Amino acid sequence: MNIFFILVFVYLLVGVVYFLIFSIAGKIYTKAKFSDASDFRKIAVVIPAYKEDQIILNTVKLALDHDYPSECFSIFVMADQLNNETLSALHLLPVTVHQVIYQQSTKAKSLHAFFEMTKSDTFGVAMLLDADNIMQLGCLKIVNNAFDAGMRVVQCHRTAKNKHNALAILDAISEEIRINIFFAGQRAFGLSAELIGSGMAFEYSLLKDILQNKYVQESPGEDKEMTLQLMKKGITVEYLADAFVLDEKVSDLQVFKRQRKRWIESQLQIIRSFFRSEFKEVRSKRVFWYRLFQNLLLPRSFYMILLPFITVLSFLFEVFELKFSPEWMWWLSLTLLYFLSLLLSVPISYFNVNTLMAITKLPRVLISMLWAALGAKVNNKVFVATTKGGIKK
């Protein structure tokens, strides 16, 4: 039993040290700055909408009002099971609507259909948004500047649209922690930033090529599969800290459980993807092993459950004079280091009373996360959309 907990301690220690180092790196990271582009590339703004009748119209109208030259960007809605009333309203707007129907829908299938249905080759960049995303002023200009400087893939700074209840605040904080560690932190070391599923832009022909891959099309976690394809091609993802995209955060506990279950399933599935024959040539490169190591770490929320639990358990063993290795002070130190890594990544704007009140709901949220993990299936390829409430901005 003691050998088992020593091995668990070492495994968790590796993860905690990793998070702490990259959290610090994210805080001292110097934002990427690009000179103003000499011309405006044509950008295709693609919005997959799966049963998003409640919010898609507002998203499209705000996208049309974006401050990029109107003749230089076009909006495409990939309408997957939208109702007739929504489709009629969309057709009245200056956007292109493509209807798609799949037995098993995924975001990547809709994106692949976009390239199959769009015959124009005039676009240089494809900007991908979720149906609830809103680009802030200057977003596409910053994206254009990055591509003018030679970038081929960029991830914008997705940030919370809503903070109206405890769960939304906690979800918003979680995303900011993720951004600091896996976007800013990784770029600080010269590594590729993560892709987060939306608010990301690709060189048009590159995205078209990536979406030909059947594993990308079929995966519920298409952003992870896209990351592997970019790894194979040796392409770095740049993080644009000042290109803001508002994203509606989860505010319902049942929706949260479904979303986290999908994320856990996609992480379990992606580990097997590393051993596909198409990645054989990159297994000699450090980036392959770094990505594999990264995906073998537990989800961050699991550390919040395991570390305090084992710390209390080891303390109780000492109280009853039972043998437990490592001793409880070691577990306590590891727990404090982990929470320090999280604290360093939280933007100062979240240090307020509302956040403090939201933290009181954290135990219930973590229990829901645990139940989601227990229900995860490695082979599940059914796309589960994250239902949004239609928060407008």
N, C-alpha and C positions, 0 to 999 in steps of 0.2 A: 504493500500500500504506500509506504514512504517513497519507494522508487518511482511509483506512478506519479505522486504529487511533485516530486523533484522534476520529472520530465515535463509535467504540466507547467510548473513554474518557469522552466527554461523557455518553453514555447511561448508563454504569455509575456515573458521578459523581452524576448526578441521583438514581439509586436509593439510593446509599450515603448521601447527604446526607438524603434522605427517611427512611431507616431510622434514622439517627443522631438526627435531630430528634425523631422520634416515640418512640424508645427513651428519650431523656432525659425527654420529656413524660410517658411512662408511669410513670417512677420518681417524679415529683413530683406525679402525679395524686392528687387527694383523692377517696377512695372515696365513692360515693353512699350517703347515709344516709337512711332513711325511718322515720317514726314508726310505732309499732305500730298496726296496723289495728284499727278498732272492731269489725269482724266478719270472719268467715272465708268467703271466696269458695269456691264449689264448683269444684274443680279436677279435670279429666280428665287422668290421667297415661297417655299413649299410648306404647306400646312396640312398634314394628315389629320383628318377629323373622323374619329370612330364614335358614332352615337353622341356627338357633342353639340346637339341642337341648341342647348341652353346658352352656349357661350361663343360659338363660332362666328356669328354675325358681328358681335361687338369686337372680336379680335380682328376680323377682316377690315372693318371700318377704320379702326385705329392704325392698322398696318398701312392702309391706303393713305393715311394722313401723315405718314412718316416723312422726315425732313431730308430725304435723299431725292435727287431729281426724279420726278415722276416718270420721265421717259426712259429712265435707266434701270427701273426695277418693275417686275411683274409679279403678281400674286397668283398662286395656284393652290386651290383647295382640293385635296384628295378626299372625296366624300364617300365614306364607308358607312352605310346604313344610316344616313341622315333622312329625316322625314321629308315629305313632298313640300310642305310649307317652308321649311328651311331652304331647300334647294331652289324654290321659286324666288325667295328673297335674295339668295346669293346670285342668281342669274341676273338680277337687276343692277348688280354692282359691276364695276369694271375689273372683274377678276375672271380667271379661267377655272371652271369647275369640272373635275373629272370624277365620274362615279365608278367606284370599284366595289366588288362583292366577292368575298372569299368564304369558304367553309370554315377556315381557321385564319382569322385576321391577325396580321402583325403590322407594326408601323413600317418595317422594312419592305414588306410586300407592297404597301401603298406607295412608298418612295420609288420602288422599282417600277411600278406601274406608271408613275409620273414620267420616267424616261421613255417608257414604251409608247406613251400617248402624246408626248410633247415632241414635235418634229423640229422645232427651232434649234439651231446650233449657234445662235448669237449670244448665248449667256456664257459668262466667264466664271461665275460663282453661283453656287446653290446655298441659300440660307435656309436652315431647317428650324421650324417653330412647332411647338405643340399648340393645340387649339385654344389654350388659355394664356399663351405667351404674348407679352406686349413689349415691343422694342422701344427703348427710351431714346430721347433725342440724341442724334449723332451716332447711333449704333452702327448703321450700315456704312457711314462715312469712315468710321474707325476700322471696320472690316475691310473696306476697300483699300484703305491705306496699308493695311497689313499684307494684302495680296499684291499690292503694287511693290512692296518691299521684298517679295519673293516667297511669302508664306503660301502653303498649299491647303492647310487645314487650320482653323482657329476655333477656339471655344470661348464664347462670350461669358460675362459674369452674370449668371442667373441669380436673381435675388427675389425676396418674398414680395408678392403683391398684397398679401393679407396677413394680418397679425391680430385677428379679432377674437381668438380664443386660445386657451392654453396649448392645445395640440398644434395649432398653426404656428405659434411662437416656437415651440420645441422643434417642429419640423424645419422652420426657417433657420434656427440656430444650427441644427444638424447639417443643413446644406452649407452654411457659411464655414463650419468646421471642415467639411469635406473639401470645399474650395481652397481653403488656406493650406491644407496638407497635400492634397493630390493635384491641385492646379499650380498655385503659387510656389509651394514647397518643392514640387518636382521640377518646375522651371528654374528655380534657384540653383539646382544642381545640374542644369542643362538637360534634364530629362523631358520627355514629352508630357504635356498636361493630359489629364484624363478627358474623356468625352462623357457628357452627362445626359445625352439623349435628345436635347433640344437647345436652341440658342447657339447652334454650332454651324459653321460655314465651311464648305469644301470647294476646291477647284471643281468646276462642273464636270469635266470629263473623268476626273479621279473618282468622284462619288458614283458616277454611272458605272464605272468599272467595278468598284467595290460591291455594288448592289447586284452584280451578276452572280455573286457567290451564293449558293443555295443555303449555306449555313447561316449567313447574314440574314437572308430572307425569312428563314424559318424560326429564328431565335426570338423569344420574348424579350431578351436583353440585347437588342441589336447594337447598342453602343459598345458593349464589350467585344462583340464579334468584329465590329468596325475597327476597334483599337488593335485587335490582333492582325487584321489585314494591313493596317498602317505600319505595324511593327515589321511585318513581312517585307513591306516595300521600303522600309527605312525612312519613313516620313515622320517628322516631328510635329506635334500639335502645339500651336502657340496659344497662350492664354491672354485674352484681352480684358484686363481688369477694369477698364473704364467703359467698355461696351456693355451696357446694362440691358438685361432682358428680364422683365417682371414675370414671375411664375406663381401661380396660385398654389399655396401650400395646403396640405391635407388638414382638414378641420373636423373630420368624423372618424371615430375610433375604428369602426368596421372597415371603412375605406383604407385606413392606415394599415390594418392587418393584412388586407388583400395586397396592397402595394408592397409591403415588406416581404410577404410570402413570395411574390413574383421576383423581387430582387434577390432573395436568398436562393431561389431555384435557378436563376440565371447565373449566380456565382458558382453554384455546384456544377452546372452544365459547362461553364466556360473552362473549368479545370481540365475536363476531358478533351476540350478542343485543342489544348496545347500539344496533344500527342497525335493529332492528325498528320498524315503524311505531307500535307502541303507546307507544314512548318519545319520539315526536316532540315532544310538548308540554313535556317536561322538558329538552330539549337546550339551552334558553336558560338553564338554571340551573347554578350553579357545581358543585353536588353531582354532576351528570351527568358533567362533565368530570373532576372529582376521581376518581370511581369508574372512569372509563375509563382515566385515567392510572395508577391503582393496578393495574389488571388488565394494563396493558401492560408493567409491570415484570417482570423475570425472577423465577422462584421463588427464594427466599433461598438454597437449596442451590447454585444455579448460580453465585452470586457466590463461593461458597467454592471452586468449581472454576476458574472463569475468571480471577479476580483473581490468585491465586498463579501460575497457568500463564503468564499474560501477563507478570507481573513477572519470572519466571525467563527467559522468552523475550527480553524487552527487555534484561535484564542480559547475556545471552549475545551479543546483537547488539552491545552496547557493548564486550564483551571482544574480539570479532573485528573491532572498528572498522567496524561496519556501521551504516547510518542507521536509526534507529527513533524515531518520535515518538508520544506524549511519551516522554521519557527514563525509564529504569527507576526512578529515585527518585520520580517522580510516581506510577508504578504501585504502588510499595511503600507510599507514603503512603496511597493509596486503599485498598489491601488492609488496612493497619493500622486505618484509620478504620472499615472495614466490620466487622472483628473486634471493635473497640471497641463498636460498636453492639450486637453480639450479646452481648458480655460484660456490658454494662450491664443487659441484659434478663434475665439468668440470676439466679434467686433465690439468695440466699446459702447456702441449705441444700444446694445442689448443689456447692458448693466443697469437695470432699472427695476422698479417694483413689479411691473407686469411679468418680467422674466422670473422674478423670485416667486411669484404666485404660480406661474406655469410649472416651475420645478417641483412644486408640491404634488403635481399630477404625474410626475415622472415614473414612480413605481408602477402605477397602473399601465402606463404606456409600455414599460419594459416587459411586464407580464404578457401584454398583448403581442409584443415582439417575439417572446419565447413561444407562445402558442402558434404564431405564424410559422416559426422555424420547425416546430414539431409536425406541422401539416405540409411542409414542403416536399415536393416530389422531384427527383432528379430528372426524370424523363418527361415532365410536363411541358408541353409546347403550346398550350392554349394561352392566347393573349388575353390578359385581364386588364382592361382599361382602368385608369385611376379616375373615378368619377369626381368631377369638380362642381362646385356650387354656383359658379357663374359670377364670381366677384369681379366687379368692374372697376376700372381705374381711369 
